[in-house]
Amino acid sequence: MRKISWDNHIKNEYVMSLTVEKGYREENRNHLVYRPIDKDNVAEFSKQDFIHPSLFRKGRYIGVSIGGAQVAFLKVVLNGERGAFFEVKQSDMCLEKLYVFPEWRGRGIIRDAMSHCICSFFPRGKEKMTISLYVRTDNAPAIKCYTKMGFRREGEIKIIRLFRDYTLPRTII
């Protein structure tokens, strides 16, 4: 007999937003190279154990590299598109899954990558653009980075993920 249980995993996250005006300039202090992540190059960005290729099946994932070495990735979701948990309606762009590989942290890579995405996806004909993101409340380095870029905390949400645990019976010999 198999026992199936559902456990809740609750994450507290801050909702942060930034409004930029037309003419916002891209920063690339780290001489980063950007390219979309697709089925042909997903293996290059999924070398870390916790990054599974299924992460890249939906959305616009942008891979970031320096001199051929993969250093980061992030996901861009535009207004009206489905994000990780819900459809983006309150902003022009939502940035998700922002990740810098551990050995590359502390160099301003995510700041440069975010400014690239802001410039690349600025809506035509608009004077202002609102960007939102969600960050775990316990991720102090990320909160500091986003605040330095001008993001402001707009609120806090709880995200509940359900995980299915299977308990198989022990066999008695």
Buried (B, 14 or more C-beta within 10 A) or exposed (E): EEEEEEEEEEEEBBBBBBEBEEEBEEBEEBEBBBEEBEEEBBEBBBEEEEBEEEBBEEBBBBBBBBEEEBBBBBBBBBBEBEBBEEEBEEBBBBBBBBBBBEEBBEBBBBBBBBBBBBBEBBEEEEEEBBBBBBBEEEEEEBBEBBEEBEBEBEEEEEBEEEEEEEEEEEEEE
